[in-house]
Amino acid sequence: MLSSDGAIPIDAEADERAVMLVHGDCALDGVPLEKYLLYVVAPGANVSLSSLSGGRAILLGGEAFATERHVWWNFVSSSKGRIEQAKADWFAGRFPRVPGDPDEYIPLPEGKPKTITD
């Protein structure tokens, strides 16, 4: 949480870094952040997170994984087979319901999820 006129540096030594604004206002090097968007910081870039009136942000990052990761919908694994098992488990209802929310169920997306490319 940043107080009014607060600022912190984002560690340039981390392999991977990202920031998400969840409340109030924040900016990366003066560029205002939009709430709930994930901003990926370029490796090695020296940036600062600041707030004019106070804000709360999530900082993510650290050492890069040594092995490749696969992503499908909400599932992430180093094994494509494990993702296929998770899809089957979700479809069959083998995941526990969220405590306090027994009614909502989000079905698996149909077809292949969209891929974002640079």
C-alpha positions in Angstrom: 0.0 0.0 0.0 1.3 3.4 -0.9 0.3 6.5 1.0 -0.3 9.9 -0.6 2.7 11.0 -2.5 4.4 7.6 -1.7 6.8 5.9 -4.1 8.9 2.7 -4.1 11.5 1.3 -6.6 10.7 -1.9 -8.4 13.7 -4.3 -8.0 15.5 -4.3 -11.3 17.4 -7.5 -10.4 14.3 -9.8 -10.5 14.0 -11.9 -13.6 10.3 -11.3 -14.0 8.2 -8.5 -12.6 4.6 -7.3 -12.9 2.3 -4.8 -11.1 -1.5 -4.7 -10.8 -3.4 -1.8 -9.3 -6.3 -2.9 -7.1 -7.3 0.3 -5.3 -6.8 4.0 -5.5 -4.2 5.4 -7.9 -0.7 4.3 -8.8 1.7 5.0 -11.7 4.8 3.3 -13.1 7.4 6.0 -13.8 4.6 8.6 -14.0 2.4 6.5 -16.3 -1.0 6.0 -14.6 -2.1 2.4 -14.1 -5.6 1.1 -15.0 -7.3 -0.9 -12.2 -7.0 -4.7 -12.5 -4.7 -4.7 -15.6 -1.4 -6.6 -15.3 1.6 -4.5 -16.3 4.7 -6.5 -17.1 7.9 -4.6 -16.4 10.8 -5.2 -18.9 13.7 -7.2 -17.5 16.4 -4.9 -16.1 14.3 -1.7 -16.4 14.7 0.7 -13.4 11.1 1.8 -12.6 9.3 3.3 -9.6 5.8 2.8 -8.4 4.2 5.9 -7.1 0.8 7.2 -5.9 -0.6 10.8 -5.7 -3.5 10.1 -3.4 -2.8 6.6 -2.1 -3.1 3.3 -3.7 -2.8 -0.5 -3.3 -1.1 -2.6 -5.9 0.0 -6.2 -6.2 3.7 -6.7 -7.0 4.6 -10.0 -8.7 7.9 -11.5 -9.8 11.1 -13.2 -8.9 13.4 -15.7 -10.4 12.3 -17.1 -13.8 11.2 -20.8 -13.8 14.0 -23.1 -15.2 11.4 -25.2 -17.1 8.8 -24.2 -19.7 5.2 -23.5 -18.4 2.0 -24.3 -20.3 -1.2 -22.3 -19.8 -4.7 -23.3 -20.7 -7.6 -21.2 -19.3 -7.0 -21.1 -15.5 -4.5 -24.0 -15.5 -0.8 -23.6 -15.5 1.7 -26.5 -15.3 5.1 -27.6 -16.6 3.3 -30.7 -17.9 0.8 -30.6 -20.7 -0.6 -34.0 -19.4 -1.3 -32.4 -16.0 -3.3 -29.7 -17.7 -5.3 -32.3 -19.6 -6.0 -34.0 -16.3 -7.1 -30.7 -14.7 -9.5 -30.1 -17.6 -11.0 -33.5 -17.2 -11.3 -33.0 -13.4 -12.9 -29.6 -13.8 -15.4 -31.0 -16.4 -16.3 -33.9 -14.1 -16.8 -31.6 -11.1 -13.9 -33.0 -9.1 -12.6 -29.6 -8.0 -14.1 -28.4 -4.7 -16.6 -25.6 -4.7 -15.5 -22.2 -3.4 -16.4 -21.9 0.3 -19.4 -19.6 0.7 -20.3 -19.8 -3.0 -21.8 -23.3 -3.6 -24.0 -22.3 -6.6 -21.7 -20.6 -9.1 -19.9 -22.9 -11.6 -17.9 -21.6 -14.6 -17.8 -24.2 -17.3 -14.7 -24.9 -19.3 -14.3 -22.7 -22.4 -15.3 -24.4 -25.6 -12.6 -24.8 -28.2 -9.1 -23.4 -28.0 -8.5 -20.4 -25.7 -7.3 -17.2 -27.4 -3.6 -16.7 -27.6 -2.0 -13.3 -27.2 1.1 -12.7 -29.3 3.4 -9.7 -29.5 
